[in-house]
Amino acid sequence: MPVESSQRQALRWQRAENALIAAGIVVAMIASGQPWWLLPAAFLVFDLSALGYLAGQRIGAVSYNLVHNYTAPAALVTGWAGLRLADIDAEWSVLLAACWGFHVALDRALGYGLKLGPFTHTHLGVIGKERGAETEHAGGEGPTRR
């Protein structure tokens, strides 16, 4: 199997995996009686991290990537579990983790990945209008990955 085909297949797996994570978060919110509507209501809050691009590509990519990964949601769930074991109510932290994780998962499912410098260049490929331009330059065989 050619390398490019293997990479595309791996990217499809990642996108499917993240779609299932997003769906799982929605189902968990509903099953636990939590306000599922918080997921779409808070969705764009996490994109405020893209404002770092106003200070340049490097700072923008770092600020965006700090928010658009699963580290903080995982830490929030871990902290919530530890506090719950100590009989301390911190439901807000698991709700924030759900909203945050949902955002990251849906972004990745839609093909928006971690930034590699320019906003349109991600670990899942090129997004936006540049993707179409790269497809044309590649002879119509699909976007080239960087």
N, C-alpha and C positions, 0 to 999 in steps of 0.2 A: 504494500500500500504506500503510495507516495506520501512524503512528509506533509505537503500542503493539505492533502485529503485527511490525514490523521489529525492535523491541527484543527481543521474545521469540525471533525467529528468530536474532538475533545471540547471545543467551544460549544457545540450543541449540547453535549452532556452537562457542561457547567450551567448553561442557560436553563435546561430542564430541571436540573437539581435545585436551582434557586427558585424556579417557579413552584416547585413542590414545597420548599421551605416557606415561601410567602403564603401558599395555601394552608400549610400546616399552622402557621401563626394565626391566620383568620379563624380556622376551625378551633384552635385552642382557646382563643379569646371568646368565641361563642359558647363553647362547651363549659368554660369556667365562669360564665355569667358576667364577663367583663364587657365594657362598652366597646364593641367591635368598631364602631364609627370613629373611634380615636385614630385608627390606622390611617384612613384617608384624610382625616382632619389634620393630622400632624405631619402628613407626608412631605410637604414642601419645606418645612422648618429645617430639615437636615440639608437641604440644598443651599441654605445660606452660607455654607462653608465654601461655595464657589466664589463668594465675594473676594476671597484671597487672590483671585486672578486680577483684581484691580491693582495689586501690588506687583504683578509680574507672573510669568509662567511657573517659575520654580516655587514661589510661595503659594501660588494658587493650587498647584498640584499637591503640595504637602498638606495644605489646609483641607482640601477636598478629600484626599486619601485618608487623613486622620479620622474623618467622619464616616467615610464610605467603606468601612470594613466591619467585620463581626467582633472585633476586640472589645469595644465598649459595651455592646449588648450582652456579650458573654460575661464580662465583669459585673455588670448590673444584676444579671440573673444569679451569679455566684454570690454576690453581696446580699441579695434578697434572701437566698436560701440560708446563708449563714445567720442573718438577722432573724429569720423565721425560726431557726433552731434555738435561738436565744429568746424566743417568745417576744420578739420585737416586730411590730407591724410596719412593713415598708412596702406595701402594695404598689405604691407609686413607682418604685424602682423596676418592678417586673413589667408594669405597663409601659414605662419609658423604653425598656429593653425590647418589648414586643413591637412598639412603633418604630424604633430604630432598626431592628432586625428586619422588619417588614419592608422598610424603605430600601435597605441594602439589597435584600433578596429580589424585590421587584425591579430595581434598577438593573441588577445583573441579569435577570430573566429577559429584560428588554434589550440587553446588549450594552448597557452603560457600565463600564468597568473602571478600575483604578486608573488615574491619569498618569501619562508618561511624559508630561511636559505640556504640550499644547492641549487645550481642553478637548479637542476632537480625537486625540490619540489615546486609546485606552488599552489595557491588557487584553481586552476582548476584541480588539480591532478598532478601525477608524469609524467614527460616527458622523452623522450629519451630511452636509453637502460634499465634504471632502471624500466621503466614502464613494459617492457616485463618480467623482473625478478619478479616484484611484482605480475603480472598476474599468473605466474607459482606457486608462493608461496600461492596464494589465491585459488588454485585448479582450475584455468582456468576460473573463473567466472568474470574476468575483474579486472582492477587495484583497489587496495585498496586506499582509500582517506585518506590523513593525514591532 
